[in-house]
Each structure stands twice: as structure tokens, then as C-alpha cells.
């Protein structure tokens, strides 16, 4: 099976409020998996950001 054809792919979620503020060093990131067939669009989850010290929306990082 080819490496690029896997159904479950590993994605990186990063804090959208840290990215908007222009912070480059301290950005909260989470690593998770998603099913490419069930969720073809970009994933957004509400996670805890240790730099903002509150729950914020973490969006899928563009590769």
C-alpha cells in the first residue's frame, strides 16, 4: 500500500489566537489523526492553549 493513500492521516492542530497575534515561538500545538474520507475539510477543535491560558479553537495546520 502506498504511503500517501492511507485513510487515517496524522494532522497538527495549532492555536488560532496565537497565530493571529503574530506569536511565532509560543504556539500551542496538538497532534492527532483524522479519517480522510469522513472529514475531507480542515478540522477545528476547541482545545486548551497553555500560552493563552484558556480554551481556544485549534485549526489544522496547512502543509
VEXVO-621142 format. One record per residue: residue in three letters; x, y, z of N, C-alpha, C, O, CB in turn. Coordinates in nm, 2 decimals, padded with zeros to 4 digits, m for minus. Glycine has a CB too. Layout:
ALA  X  Y  Z  X  Y  Z  X  Y  Z  X  Y  Z  X  Y  Z
...
END
This chain:
UNK  00.08  m00.12  00.00  00.00  00.00  00.00  00.09  00.12  00.00  00.19  00.13  00.07  m00.10  00.00  00.12
UNK  00.05  00.22  m00.08  00.13  00.34  m00.09  00.12  00.43  00.03  00.02  00.43  00.10  00.09  00.42  m00.22
UNK  00.23  00.50  00.06  00.23  00.58  00.18  00.13  00.70  00.18  00.07  00.73  00.28  00.37  00.63  00.21
UNK  00.11  00.76  00.06  00.02  00.87  00.05  m00.13  00.83  00.04  m00.21  00.92  00.04  00.06  00.95  m00.07
UNK  m00.16  00.70  00.03  m00.30  00.66  00.01  m00.37  00.62  00.14  m00.48  00.57  00.14  m00.31  00.55  m00.09
UNK  m00.31  00.64  00.26  m00.37  00.59  00.38  m00.50  00.67  00.41  m00.51  00.79  00.38  m00.27  00.61  00.50
UNK  m00.59  00.60  00.47  m00.72  00.67  00.51  m00.70  00.76  00.63  m00.75  00.87  00.63  m00.83  00.56  00.53
UNK  m00.64  00.71  00.73  m00.61  00.79  00.85  m00.48  00.86  00.84  m00.38  00.80  00.82  m00.62  00.70  00.98
UNK  m00.48  00.99  00.85  m00.36  01.07  00.84  m00.34  01.15  00.97  m00.43  01.18  01.04  m00.37  01.17  00.72
UNK  m00.21  01.17  01.00  m00.17  01.25  01.11  m00.17  01.40  01.08  m00.12  01.44  00.98  m00.03  01.21  01.16
UNK  m00.24  01.47  01.17  m00.25  01.62  01.15  m00.20  01.69  01.27  m00.20  01.64  01.38  m00.40  01.66  01.11
UNK  m00.17  01.82  01.25  m00.12  01.90  01.36  m00.22  02.02  01.38  m00.25  02.09  01.28  00.02  01.96  01.33
UNK  m00.27  02.03  01.50  m00.37  02.14  01.53  m00.29  02.25  01.60  m00.22  02.22  01.70  m00.49  02.09  01.62
UNK  m00.31  02.37  01.56  m00.24  02.48  01.63  m00.34  02.59  01.67  m00.44  02.61  01.60  m00.12  02.54  01.54
UNK  m00.31  02.66  01.77  m00.40  02.76  01.83  m00.41  02.88  01.73  m00.32  02.94  01.68  m00.34  02.82  01.96
UNK  m00.54  02.91  01.70  m00.56  03.02  01.60  m00.54  03.15  01.66  m00.51  03.25  01.59  m00.71  03.00  01.55
UNK  m00.57  03.17  01.79  m00.55  03.30  01.85  m00.40  03.34  01.86  m00.37  03.46  01.85  m00.62  03.31  01.99
UNK  m00.32  03.24  01.89  m00.17  03.27  01.90  m00.12  03.30  01.76  m00.03  03.39  01.75  m00.10  03.15  01.95
UNK  m00.17  03.24  01.66  m00.12  03.27  01.52  m00.17  03.41  01.48  m00.09  03.48  01.41  m00.18  03.16  01.42
UNK  m00.29  03.44  01.51  m00.34  03.58  01.48  m00.26  03.69  01.54  m00.25  03.80  01.49  m00.49  03.59  01.51
UNK  m00.22  03.66  01.67  m00.14  03.76  01.74  00.00  03.78  01.69  00.07  03.87  01.74  m00.14  03.73  01.89
UNK  00.05  03.70  01.60  00.18  03.71  01.55  00.29  03.64  01.63  00.41  03.66  01.60  00.21  03.85  01.53
UNK  00.25  03.56  01.73  00.35  03.49  01.81  00.40  03.37  01.73  00.32  03.29  01.67  00.28  03.44  01.94
UNK  00.53  03.36  01.71  00.59  03.25  01.64  00.66  03.15  01.73  00.66  03.03  01.69  00.69  03.31  01.54
UNK  00.71  03.19  01.84  00.78  03.10  01.93  00.68  03.01  02.01  00.70  02.89  02.02  00.87  03.17  02.02
UNK  00.58  03.08  02.07  00.49  03.01  02.17  00.36  02.99  02.10  00.26  03.07  02.12  00.48  03.09  02.30
UNK  00.34  02.88  02.03  00.21  02.84  01.97  00.18  02.70  02.02  00.26  02.61  02.01  00.22  02.85  01.81
UNK  00.06  02.69  02.08  00.01  02.56  02.13  m00.02  02.47  02.01  m00.09  02.51  01.92  m00.11  02.58  02.22
UNK  00.04  02.35  02.01  00.01  02.25  01.91  m00.02  02.12  01.96  00.03  02.08  02.07  00.14  02.24  01.82
UNK  m00.12  02.05  01.90  m00.16  01.92  01.93  m00.14  01.83  01.81  m00.16  01.88  01.69  m00.30  01.91  01.98
UNK  m00.11  01.70  01.82  m00.10  01.61  01.72  m00.21  01.51  01.73  m00.23  01.45  01.84  00.04  01.54  01.71
UNK  m00.29  01.48  01.62  m00.40  01.39  01.63  m00.41  01.32  01.49  m00.33  01.35  01.40  m00.53  01.46  01.67
UNK  m00.51  01.24  01.48  m00.54  01.17  01.35  m00.68  01.20  01.30  m00.77  01.23  01.39  m00.51  01.02  01.36
UNK  m00.70  01.20  01.17  m00.84  01.21  01.12  m00.85  01.12  01.00  m00.76  01.08  00.94  m00.86  01.36  01.08
UNK  m00.98  01.08  00.98  m01.01  01.00  00.87  m01.03  01.09  00.75  m01.12  01.17  00.75  m01.14  00.91  00.90
UNK  m00.96  01.06  00.64  m00.96  01.15  00.53  m01.09  01.14  00.45  m01.14  01.24  00.39  m00.85  01.11  00.43
UNK  m01.16  01.02  00.45  m01.28  01.01  00.38  m01.40  01.07  00.46  m01.49  01.13  00.39  m01.31  00.86  00.36
UNK  m01.41  01.06  00.59  m01.52  01.11  00.67  m01.51  01.26  00.69  m01.61  01.33  00.70  m01.52  01.04  00.80
UNK  m01.38  01.32  00.69  m01.36  01.46  00.72  m01.27  01.51  00.62  m01.15  01.53  00.64  m01.31  01.48  00.86
UNK  m01.31  01.54  00.49  m01.22  01.59  00.39  m01.19  01.74  00.42  m01.08  01.78  00.37  m01.29  01.58  00.26
UNK  m01.27  01.82  00.49  m01.24  01.96  00.51  m01.14  01.97  00.63  m01.11  01.87  00.70  m01.37  02.04  00.54
UNK  m01.09  02.09  00.65  m01.00  02.11  00.76  m01.07  02.10  00.90  m01.18  02.14  00.91  m00.93  02.24  00.75
UNK  m01.00  02.04  00.99  m01.05  02.01  01.12  m01.03  02.12  01.22  m00.92  02.18  01.22  m01.00  01.88  01.18
UNK  m01.13  02.16  01.30  m01.11  02.26  01.40  m01.17  02.21  01.53  m01.29  02.17  01.53  m01.18  02.40  01.36
UNK  m01.09  02.21  01.64  m01.14  02.16  01.77  m01.11  02.26  01.87  m01.01  02.34  01.86  m01.07  02.02  01.80
UNK  m01.19  02.26  01.98  m01.16  02.35  02.09  m01.07  02.28  02.19  m01.11  02.18  02.25  m01.30  02.40  02.16
UNK  m00.95  02.33  02.21  m00.85  02.27  02.30  m00.80  02.38  02.39  m00.82  02.50  02.37  m00.74  02.20  02.22
UNK  m00.72  02.33  02.50  m00.67  02.43  02.59  m00.53  02.47  02.54  m00.44  02.39  02.50  m00.65  02.36  02.73
UNK  m00.51  02.61  02.54  m00.38  02.67  02.50  m00.31  02.71  02.63  m00.36  02.79  02.70  m00.40  02.79  02.40
UNK  m00.20  02.65  02.65  m00.12  02.69  02.77  m00.06  02.83  02.77  m00.03  02.88  02.87  m00.02  02.59  02.80
UNK  m00.05  02.89  02.65  00.01  03.02  02.64  m00.10  03.13  02.66  m00.08  03.23  02.72  00.08  03.04  02.51
UNK  m00.22  03.10  02.60  m00.33  03.19  02.62  m00.40  03.17  02.76  m00.47  03.26  02.81  m00.44  03.18  02.51
UNK  m00.38  03.05  02.82  m00.44  03.01  02.94  m00.59  03.00  02.94  m00.66  03.04  03.03  m00.39  03.10  03.05
UNK  m00.64  02.96  02.82  m00.79  02.94  02.81  m00.81  02.84  02.69  m00.72  02.81  02.62  m00.86  03.07  02.79
UNK  m00.94  02.80  02.68  m00.98  02.71  02.57  m01.00  02.79  02.45  m01.08  02.89  02.45  m01.10  02.63  02.61
UNK  m00.93  02.76  02.34  m00.94  02.83  02.21  m00.96  02.73  02.10  m00.95  02.61  02.12  m00.81  02.92  02.19
UNK  m00.99  02.78  01.98  m01.01  02.70  01.87  m00.87  02.67  01.81  m00.79  02.76  01.78  m01.10  02.76  01.76
UNK  m00.84  02.54  01.79  m00.72  02.49  01.73  m00.76  02.44  01.59  m00.84  02.35  01.58  m00.65  02.38  01.81
UNK  m00.69  02.50  01.49  m00.72  02.46  01.35  m00.61  02.37  01.29  m00.50  02.37  01.34  m00.75  02.58  01.26
UNK  m00.64  02.30  01.19  m00.55  02.22  01.12  m00.44  02.30  01.05  m00.47  02.40  00.98  m00.62  02.12  01.02
UNK  m00.32  02.26  01.07  m00.20  02.34  01.02  m00.19  02.31  00.87  m00.21  02.19  00.82  m00.07  02.30  01.09
UNK  m00.17  02.41  00.79  m00.15  02.39  00.64  m00.01  02.34  00.62  00.09  02.38  00.67  m00.17  02.52  00.57
UNK  00.00  02.24  00.53  00.13  02.18  00.50  00.18  02.23  00.36  00.29  02.19  00.32  00.12  02.03  00.49
END
